[in-house]
Amino acid sequence: MRRRFTREQKTTIVYGILSLVLILVVLQFWLLTATMNAYLGGDESVILPAALASIVCFALNAGLLRYVYGLDKLRP
């Protein structure tokens, strides 16, 4: 049986998730910048690890979005 959240509890959860999403997006922008800087400097060894890290960040964001959609289905 799933627990039902009040509107205030859902708002708090969504704000926390948005904070995590913001951190992950900033991390991805930093990762892109650092990778492009290294690649243009001649270091091609950072491309694969950076791509994998970016995919992990994307998967985390997709999971958080799925959780938010699941919260919407639970009505108090």
Summary of the structure (lengths in Angstrom):
residues: 76
radius of gyration: 17.2
end to end distance: 13.6
largest distance: 56.1
contacts: 169
relative contact order: 0.17
helix: 80%
strand: 0%
